[in-house]
C-alpha cells in the first residue's frame, strides 16, 4: 500500500479537535491496535488543518508515545512525519474508500518541551 508524505504550506496550522481515542483491532473492542514496529498502543486524534482560506478535519492515528502532555481540544499542534495512505474496500457489494492519516507524534506549538512536562 502506498504511503504518501503530506506536504504542507508554511502557513499551515493544526488545532486539536478531540482528546485521543484508543484504536482497537477487533469489533468487540477488547484488543488495542498497536504499532507493528514498536508495539505502542495507537490512538486517533481529530485535527483541524487550516491552510490559507480553507479548513479540513483529519482523523490522524498517533502512537501513545507520540502524544504530548497537555493535549486538549483547541490546543495548536504540529504533526511530525505525517503520511497519507489511500484505501478502498468492497463490503456487501458497496465500495468504500478514503485516506488514512498517520503521524509519528504531535508537537505542541508555542511550547517548549519542559513546559509540557510542567503542565502534567
N, C-alpha and C positions, 0 to 999 in steps of 0.2 A: 504494500500500500504506500502511495506517495505521501511523504511528509514535506510540506512547503513552509519555509521560513516566512513569517509575516513581516513585511516591510512597512514601517510606519513613517509618516511625515514628522519632521522635527517639532511641529506644533501639536502633535497627537498627545492626548492626555486620557487617563483612565480613572474611574471612580468605582469603588466597591458598591455593589447593589444589594448584597445579602451576606450573612455570615456563611462560612464554609459549610457545605453539606456533604456528609460521607457518601462515597460511591460504594455500591455493593456489586458483587459478581454473580449474585443469584436473585431470582424474583422474590424469594421469601425474605430477603434482606438479613440473612444470617452470616454471610461471609463478606468481609470487607474486600473491595478491589484493591490490589496492591501493584506497585511499580515492579515491572518484570526484572529490572536490574538491581534495585536497592531493597525491595521488599517493603518500602514505606507505604502506609495507607494513602489512598487517593481521595481527594475532596474536590467538589465542584463549587466554584465561586462565580456568581454573575458579575461581570464587569461592564461598565458603560464606557465605550470608546467614543471620545469626542475628537473630531478631526475636521478642521475648517468649519464648514456650515452644516455638518451632519453629526448625528449621534446614533450609535448602534449598541444593542445589548448582546454580549457574548458570554456563553457559558464556558468557562475555562477550567480544565482539570489541572490540579496542582498537587504534588505530593505533600504530605503533612510536614515534612522537613522544610518545605519552601513557603510555609505560611508564617508571616511575622507576628509578633505580639502587637496588639493594638489594632488588629484588622477588624474594622467595623463598617457598617453601611455609611456611605458618604465620604470615606477616607480616600484621598488620592493615592494611587499606587502606580507602579510601572511593572508589567510582566517582563521577566527575563527569559530569553530563549523561547519566544512564543512561536509555535508551529501550528499549522492548519492541516488537517487530514480530511480530504473529501471521502464520503462514504455513501453507499447505496445498498439497499436490500429489498427483496420482494417477500412480503408477508401476506398470506391469504390472497395472493394474486394482485396485491397493490404494491406499487413501487414507492418506497420512501427513500429520501436522500437528504443529505445535509453536509455540514462541515463540523468536525470535532476539533476543538482548540485545546492545546496543551502548553503549559509553561513550566519551566524548572522551578521558578519561585516568583513571588511577588515582593517587590521592594516598596516600602513606604516612601512617598515623595515628600521632600522637605524635612525629613527626619534623619538624624544620624543614627547609626546602629546602636549606640549607647542609649539614645533617647527612647528607642523602642523597648529596650530591656528595663529601663526605669519605670515605664508605664505599666509593666506587668505586675 
